[in-house]
Amino acid sequence: STQFLSRRFGIFGGLAIFAALAAVEGREIIKGLSDVTPLQGDGETITTASGLQYRDVLVGKAGSAPLPGYIIGLRAVVKIGDQIIYETAAGEKPVAFKYGQRPFQNVICEGVEEGIKGMKVGGKRVLEVPANLAPPGVELPPGVPITYEIELSEVLSGYF
């Protein structure tokens, strides 16, 4: 009699338990996969071999990280010391450029391209760019880096 019950209700009972778990946990799994809200950065300052220092303020989770040839859109505040020398205004279109090609070398420099590696859309970083990675022609006071507050707003694999 127990063989009959386990054979009849075992499969259906197992499927019923699986369906109940899928209904309860499935929503959480889907929510986790579709949630692209950036995470708080750890605040740790990382120094690269070139001397660039960066700190993640927010870690983006949307899309892919930029690769050479991708179209990048970012918002930026650029400072030397306490002096703001460039700022993307609220509501203004982001600065867009092709990763690996710097058409706006007065804003986008080698240090910024190195600093956005690994970022995803929604991420925010503070970059401390040393003189050797600064835009051409920018004279920095000794020991004072150029600071970029970057928010990555777009990463596109190319023009469509």
Secondary structure in CASP SS format (residue, H / E / C, confidence):
PFRMAT SS
TARGET T0000
AUTHOR 0000-0000-0000
METHOD secondary structure of the structure
MODEL  1
S C 1.00
T H 1.00
Q H 1.00
F H 1.00
L H 1.00
S H 1.00
R H 1.00
R H 1.00
F H 1.00
G H 1.00
I H 1.00
F H 1.00
G H 1.00
G H 1.00
L H 1.00
A H 1.00
I H 1.00
F H 1.00
A H 1.00
A H 1.00
L H 1.00
A H 1.00
A H 1.00
V H 1.00
E H 1.00
G H 1.00
R H 1.00
E H 1.00
I H 1.00
I H 1.00
K H 1.00
G H 1.00
L H 1.00
S H 1.00
D C 1.00
V C 1.00
T C 1.00
P C 1.00
L E 1.00
Q E 1.00
G C 1.00
D C 1.00
G C 1.00
E C 1.00
T E 1.00
I E 1.00
T E 1.00
T C 1.00
A C 1.00
S C 1.00
G C 1.00
L C 1.00
Q E 1.00
Y E 1.00
R E 1.00
D E 1.00
V E 1.00
L E 1.00
V E 1.00
G C 1.00
K C 1.00
A E 1.00
G C 1.00
S C 1.00
A C 1.00
P C 1.00
L C 1.00
P C 1.00
G C 1.00
Y C 1.00
I E 1.00
I E 1.00
G E 1.00
L E 1.00
R E 1.00
A E 1.00
V E 1.00
V E 1.00
K E 1.00
I E 1.00
G C 1.00
D C 1.00
Q E 1.00
I E 1.00
I E 1.00
Y E 1.00
E E 1.00
T C 1.00
A C 1.00
A C 1.00
G C 1.00
E C 1.00
K C 1.00
P C 1.00
V E 1.00
A E 1.00
F E 1.00
K E 1.00
Y C 1.00
G C 1.00
Q C 1.00
R C 1.00
P C 1.00
F C 1.00
Q C 1.00
N C 1.00
V C 1.00
I C 1.00
C C 1.00
E H 1.00
G H 1.00
V H 1.00
E H 1.00
E H 1.00
G H 1.00
I C 1.00
K C 1.00
G C 1.00
M C 1.00
K C 1.00
V E 1.00
G C 1.00
G C 1.00
K E 1.00
R E 1.00
V E 1.00
L E 1.00
E E 1.00
V E 1.00
P C 1.00
A H 1.00
N H 1.00
L H 1.00
A C 1.00
P C 1.00
P C 1.00
G C 1.00
V C 1.00
E C 1.00
L C 1.00
P C 1.00
P C 1.00
G C 1.00
V C 1.00
P C 1.00
I E 1.00
T E 1.00
Y E 1.00
E E 1.00
I E 1.00
E E 1.00
L E 1.00
S E 1.00
E E 1.00
V E 1.00
L E 1.00
S C 1.00
G C 1.00
Y C 1.00
F C 1.00
END
